[in-house]
Amino acid sequence: MKSWKANYTAVLIAQTLAMIGFSITGPVIPLFLADDIGVTDPVELKMWIGLINSASSLTMALFAPIWGHLADTFSRRAMLMRAMFGAGIIIFFMTFVTAPWQLFVLKGIQGCLAGTVSAATVLTAVITPAAQVGFTLGLLTTCIAIGHSLGPLVGGLVADFIGYRAAFLINSLALILSGFIVLWWVDRDTKSGKARSEKKFTLLPDIRPILSSPLLISIIVITFIVSVSGGVSAPMLPLFLKELSIDTAYLASSTGVVLGIGAAATAIAAVMVGKFSGRAGYMKTLIFCLSAGAALIIPQTFVTNIYQLAILRALSCFFMGGCSPVINALIAVSSDKNNQGSIYGINSSLSAAGHAVGPMIGAGIAIISFRATFLVTGIFVAFAAWQAYRRRKLSS
């Protein structure tokens, strides 16, 4: 059997590749709908962008607690492979869609099967010694952010020079390859018969560990608010850049650069915060990151060129990037390892629900003004900071 470090390294590599794959199509979908599918009406285009970006998050919100519970009951490794292989197969079929409703349906099915971040997080939390959990979860978040930073760059270049549909194909191949990495290089963690018998088999997770912990309830509420904020402005970014008079010949690449810079800042922050937040205090770190993030998101409302937006987005993403490892670490140190799959699954469910609600809010606001989406995002993040401040004594 391999050491926990060897298993953890394989998870890092696989999850980074998976996130590169997922992020490849991020800057592509709005332009794919407009230029390839032929959705030219501005109001209809914004509606479909909101619906499609919400579809996978909404179904993921329904299925994440089930997958998390099954991870506790059977195997965390199997759940990670299920997410990678399942999403890879569904995204492959997106290469051939000819209407926006087809992409919407496939996105919904993707959400039922996907959830690699949650699966990788719970697997990392379980295989890592308690003293290292803050650092390992932070490094995992960094690798996820690296994937987010490289994916849009790759996707933008592929879309501009090969075609939009090629981006979906490469997305699929990256996810399937990441699944094979887990299959080949991560040890099995199948539960023994005795361990399975100690857990009554049900599809629904046990929510009592959360309900009995005010801290866990607060963390999950904050996760939802932050997730809503993250989905308000990001899906509309390509259209906002178009409004800023970006050269339309390289619009996908420009969007990829802006998203990539933000994700790179997130990657840097995640590993730094993951390493030092245990020393400074997880809740104090969370309050600081959220407050600074809100203060840097709101000025994006008033940018007049791509350079201002890229700088402010990089700075805000740096502080927002510190939130995820801190939240995951708070869950890890505040819960029983035997129930962490269910807890992370429920937390992922609320996160996915927030990602589903955010784009719909953003689509509605963008009909009036693209710029207002940044203002609303900042207000949501500020509200999350206030909630964390109110609950700060629960983690002491």
C-alpha positions, 0 to 999 in steps of 0.5 A: 500500500502506498503512503498517504503522500503518494495517494494525495499526490495522485489526487492532486494531479488528477483533480488539476487535470479535471479542473483544466478540463471543466474550465476549458468551456467556461469562456466558450459557452456564451460565444458558442451559443451566439456564433455557432448555435445562432442565438442572436437575440440579446435577451434570449442569449442572456437567458440561455447563459443563465439557464445553462450555467445553472443547470449542472449546479442545480442537479449537483445540489440535489445529488451531492449529498447522496454521493457524499453519503455513499462515499462514507458507506462504500468508497471515496475513491470510487466516488471521485472516479464516478464524477470524473468518468461520468462528467467526461462522457456527458461532456463528450456529447456536448460536442454535437449539440445543435440547439441551446436546450440540448446543451441545457439538458446535458449540463443538467445530466452532468451535474447529476454525475459530477462533483469532483471537487467535493469528492477530492476534498473528502478523500484528501481530508480522510487520507491526510493526518489531522496536523496536515489537513489545513495545508493539504486542503489548501494545496488541493484548492491551489491545484483546483485554482491552477486548473481554473487558470489554465483551462480558460486560456486553453479554451480561449485559444482552442475556440479562436483557432480550432473551433468551439466544439473542439473545446468540449472534446478536449474537456471530455478527454481531460476528465476521462484521463483524470479518472484513469489517474485515480484508477491506476495510482490511488489505493482502494479505500473500500469499506470492510463488511463490518464497517459497512454494517455499522452504517445503515444503508440509505441513499440520503445522508444523516444530517444530524451531525450538522444540525447538532453543530452551530458552527457547521450550520454557519459554515454551510450558510456562508458557503451558499452565500459565497457560491451565489456571489461567484455565479452572478458576474462570471458567466456574463464576463465575455459579453461585458468584455465585448461591451468594453470594445474588446477585439471580437476576433480574440474575445474568447482568448481575452476572456480566458486571460481575465479568468486565468489571471483571477484563477492564478491569484486564487491558486497563490492565495489558497496555498498561502492561506492553507498553510498559515490559517491554522496559526492565525485562526480559521474563522478570523482568516475567513472574515478577513478574506471575505471583507477584502474580497468585497472591498475589491469586487465592488470597484469593478463596477466602474472599470473602463478597460480590460486592464483595470478589470484584470487587476481588480479581479486578480486582487479580489480573487486572491482574497476570495481564493483563501475562503475555500481551504479555510471553510474545508479546514473548518469542516475537517477539524469540526467533524467526525471522519466517519461522517465527513463524506456526508458533511462535505456532500451537503456543503457541496450541495449548498455550494452547487445550489448557490452556483445555480442561483447566481447565474440566474440572478446575474442574467436578470441583472445583466438585462439592465446592466452588466456593470451592476452584476459586480456591485451585487456580487460585492454586496453578497460577499460583504454579507457573507463577511458579516455572517462570519463575523457574527459567528466568530466565537463558535470556532474559538 
